[in-house]
């Protein structure tokens, strides 16, 4: 299992997100383990500490597929088999970005 997690930086890159706030999410952010905190920028950490969050449905299918594809590519770097290939466009969220996922096996 590999956590593909959507991060605040994915929200920052989008202009049309409906950001909500919750005291419960603020408390959860304060309890994040140190390795998770270290993976976040200062802006991301502050955004989470304020209890900000975005519902999954506010991400476009293109953005969700891009995050999944990039997550698969990162997991491959950690040493899984060589039967998958991931090719994706840059992270500028434009309609010209291409995303292709191919696998040499069906299972």
Number of C-alpha atoms within 10 A of each C-alpha: 4 8 9 15 10 16 14 19 13 16 18 13 12 13 7 10 15 11 12 10 15 14 12 10 16 18 14 13 20 15 11 11 9 8 8 10 15 10 11 15 12 11 12 18 18 16 18 22 19 16 19 19 19 15 10 9 9 13 18 12 10 15 17 16 16 22 19 16 20 19 18 20 18 14 15 16 10 9 8 11 8 9 10 14 14 16 14 16 15 12 13 10 15 11 8 9 13 12 15 12 13 10 11 9 7 4 4
